[in-house]
Structures are given as C-alpha cells and as structure tokens.
Amino acid sequence: MHQTARPHVLSPRAFDELLGGGGGPATVDTLRRTERSWRLLVVRALLDSATTAPPGPLPPLEEGWRLLSRAWAASEEAREAVEGLLGYPAVGVWASHTLRRLRGTATDDAPLWADTGHLHAIAAAGAVRAGLEFRAEIPVRHGWAVLPALGAMRVPGSADWDVAEVSASAGRVRIAGRPLEGPDWRALTELRAAGCTLLLDDTDPYRDLRRPSRVEPVATADEWQALFAPAWDILRRTDTEGARALAGGLVSVVPRPRAERFRPHSASSGEAFGGALASAPDDAEQFAATLVHEFQHNKLSAFMHLFTLYDDRDDRLHYAPWRDDPRPLGGLLQGVYAFFGVTAFWRRRVHVLGQFEFALWRCQTAHALRAIGSADGLNELGRRLVAELTRRVEPWLDEPVDVRARAAAALAVADHRASWRAHHVRPSAETVRAHAAAWSRGEPLPTAPPDAPPVPGGPHGSPPLRGFDTRAVLLRWLLADPAGFAALRDDPGAVVAGALDEDVALVEGRTTEALHAFHERAVRGGDPDAWVGLGLAARAGADRAGEGLLARPELAMALHTALDGRAGPLELGRALAPACP
C-alpha cells in the first residue's frame, strides 16, 4: 500500500464552510481523505511499536500486513474496498487503543496478542472483500471471531481467548470450518435509504469507541431500518446539501439499548471518523437529530487533526449547557460545534416540540459561545471559529417561537444553569462569612464576587442524585405527549428517572403547590435540586427571591447552613437578588 506522499490541502471554501459549522459533500470528501492519512500514521506507529510484542498463538503481524497489501493490490475495485475497510471507524479505535497498550498508557483484561492480532482479522476481511483465495488465523473473543465491517462467527466450545482459521476458496468463505451462509454467522445489517447506506455494527469488538466490548447482536435490527428511511427523508428535506455530506462521511451506527424516552444517548470519537454510537431512537426525527449531532463531532475532530484550535495544556473546567459535569476547553469546543448543528436542525422543525428544542439550544449554544469566546486557551483560529459560529447563532435568538415552547425553554435553561452552579460552584469561606455577618447585622448583602472555578461532584464532592435535565424531560412530555404526561402524574419517577411530584407541579404551572413542596425540602437542609426548584417556583410566582436563588444557589445554601437556618430560603433569595450581577 505505497502511494506518493502529497500534502493535504483544504480549499478556502472548505475551510470557511467548516469554520461556520457546515461542510458540503466536497469538503467532507476532503476530510475523509485526510483521515485516511491520519489512520495510516496510527497503524504505522502501532506496527513499529509491536515489533517486540509476542504474537501469542497467532502468526507474526507481518503476515497480516502482507495479506492486506495483497488484497489492496488485487484490482482497482479491491483497492477501493480495502481503503474503505482501513477507514472503517472501529479500525481507528482498534489502532489507537492498541497503540496506547503497546506504549503503556492503557490497560485491558484481554491478552495483548488479541489486540495486536486483530490486524489479522482486518486483513482477512480485506481479502474477503477483494475476493482472494487465502488462509489466515484470527483472534476469537468470548466465543466470537469477527471480520470488521462484515460480521462475526460464533465459535462454540472455544476459550475466552482463542484462535480460528479463516479460509476462502472457490468463492466460499469459512471461519473455524463454518460457512458464512450458516446459522452461526452474524452479518452486519445495512440501513438503507435512497441516497444513504449505513452499517449497523453490533459485532466489532472496538465499536464502543473507548475500549473493546463483547459481541451483542441486536434483536431489533428491523426497528432501526424502519426508522432510518424516514430519518434520512427528514434530513434530506431539511438540508439537502448537509444530508449529502453526511451520507458521504458517516459509515456506521453502533446500536445501544433503548434509553428513557426523551433522553437518548449518543457518542462519537475523533479516533473513529465516520462512526456514531446511539441508543435505539424514539422516532425518526430523534434519529435524524442524533446523526446530525454526531456528524458535527466527526467533522470538527477531523478538522482538529489538521489545525490546532486551543492550548490543550489548559486544564480549567467550564460550564457546558448540555452536560451535567464541568468540561475542559476542548470538550466545550466540541459541544458548541455539535449543538450549533443541532440548533440548525431544530430551527427547521415547526411543531411545538421542535420549537422547544430550537428555543432551548439556540439560547444555550449562544451562552456557551459567549463564554468560550473569552476563554484564554483559544488560539487565533479557535477564536475565529467561535466568532463565526456566534455570528450565525445570534440572529436566531430573535426569531419568533411558539409561546408555550419559549416559556418551557426559558424554564429549562434557568433550571440547568442553576442546577449546575448548585452542584459545581462553591463560594469561598471568606464570602460566606462576609455575607453571614452582613445578614446578622441587618445590612444589605455585599455584591456577589466573581464565579469561583467549578469543581467536579456535588457540594460535598458527591455526584448529582439525578440528571439536570429531569424537569426539561417532563416539559418535553407535556409538550409532545399530553396524554402520556397525564398518565405519569401518579408516579413520575417511574417514567422519568429522578422526577418528583413537585417537579410535575412546577412544569404544569401549579406554582403554589410546587413552591410549598420545594420550600419544605430546602428548610430541612434540602439538596441542590430543592433549592433550584424553589427558585424556579418563586420566579414563576413573581417573587424576587427566585432571582437570587437561581443566580447564586450555591451561596444561598451555604448561607443557610452558616446561619443555622435562622434565615429562611426565600428571605435569603430576596436578600441576594440585589447583590447578584
């Protein structure tokens, strides 16, 4: 696989498209080519680092590389097939994970030879794609022998870590003596729509993006296919060029178990360009939004393999409006880029839930962009990217939105920001003493000092007891499925994890009931969710206490403790309101 080395050039148009959060088919094609070079560099480093690693029961890695090279050289069609295999997302995760193991920066329960020897499985898959006749030995993990991007063969009776022979002759492929046409073969499902095909990968051991996992064939591939075609139709009708670019860049979706409704889980990795991991979607629209979200991450990761946007030595943490935990600068930058795409997607959806999502994410994305724009760690190009995204998002803040959707989004925004502060910001001891002394003297409270750096965990170093999006999920139920919302009133926590009766009362507009319940919890010492809920209910009831409690919940809680409960939560909120910038 030798080609003349040529520098990659990103055209001015492609450069500007990516800085603005977009990127058409030609731009994505360029990114795909640059990622090929990145991938080959990692594989080359792996092979160099593995020269002294014992191959275990497998042949030397050189044999696997020779078979892969033979497949690549078989024909023009075979070359294209092998290139596609080398660019497969899970192959990137394998190369990076194995290289880290070889360099001693990662550990795993698997024997090292099973990781390094996965090269033989890649080579065998390439040879199958090229139509070669060959014999090779590949690793068996927990009873499964995997051919990347093709599928997996069950090998009964094998040890947890074993070896199986792959052979191809006269057009027949066998693994451990079993034909691919037999019942033990699990071929990957192709999700097909007019203009786009993705592999549903439930077998590759490196599909989970971070570390190897077991083969877990999904029983509901038909359900994914049934949702993919309408999801693709939504993408195509929403943004034709963006959909074509996505079809040219995304390769595979890794299915994960269904999550709670309105709480989908998804992920991607800079080591796996073209891949997305996703929980089973609630519907086609959610599937489409997830693909947009993860493809934004794919594009920015590829862009950042070419250009430096920030100083990665900056270890300060920041508020990310879509996460419950504080994030480093690089993570926040990835988030604003992804949620720019998410906001643009929902901007074109006109139903009330779509309007809610648009109103929520335009506000939170703009907020994060303002914050990251002033971060010291960005370099000139990073600031240029943030400025371009900001220029595009800011006008969206003035676009009209359904009244109910706008009010619900405002509640969700205030809830998440205050919840994050309550859990991750701690006022200094000096600030608490000064405010407690002023309260005891009957004086106005001092102006609140600048924000302290966030800390992981809750006020006492413990993780939050529930997601900061709990009330936002209830709002989605209320807007999108009123009948379902009515049904969950009797036991909200059974439907929305972490939800309580007072949360339902708050989002439903039963303000007095919610205020009383949150106040009782806060007076008892309470928890951050109770104090934030009290602030939301007070604000809904036009009580100025809400302003202080939502702006500085961490200070209100600390003062309540320092004053031994002598000051009521609502009194503290009203006293803090004028002191909050």
HUJO-V345245 format. One line per field, one symbol per residue. phi: phi as a letter, one per 20 degrees, with the letter a starting at -180 (. if undefined). burial: # if it has 24 or more other C-alpha atoms within 12 Angstrom, else .. A space follows every 10 residues. Layout:
phi: ???
burial: ???
This chain:
phi: .dcffcfece fgffgffffe ndpegfffff fffffgffff fffffffffe fdeffmeefg fgffffffff ffefafffgf ffffffefgf fffgffffff ffendbcaff fgffffffgf fffffffffe mfeacbdcfd dlncdddgmd qbdfcfnefg cbccedccbl mddcclndff eefeedffee edbfobccee edcffdfemd bfcefcgeec gfffffefgf ffffffffbf fffffffedf cbcefcgfef gmcfdbabbf ecgndbdbfg ffbfffffff ffgffgfgff fffffdcedb efefdfdcfd fdcedfcfgf ffffffffff fffffffedd ffffffffff efffffffff fffeffffef ffffffffff gefgfffeff cggfffffff ffffffffff ffedddffff ffffffffff emegfffffg feffcfnegd nefgfbffeg ffffffgffe bgfffffegf bfffddgnfc gffffffene ffffgfffff ffffolbgff ffgfffffff emefggffff fcfffffffg ffelmfdfgf ffffffgfee f
burial: .........# ...##.#### ########## ########## .##..##..# ..#.#..### #.######## ####...##. ########## ########## ##.......# ########## ########## ########## ########## #####..... ########.. ..######## ...####### ###..##### ########## ########.. #..##.#### ######.##. .######### #######... ########## ########## ########## ########## ######..## .....##### ########## ########## #########. .######### ########## ###.#.##.. ########## .###.##... #..####### ########## #######... ##.###..#. ....##.#.. ...###.##. ...#.##### ########## ....#..##. .#..###### #########. #########. .##.###### ########## ..######## ########## ###...#### #######.## .
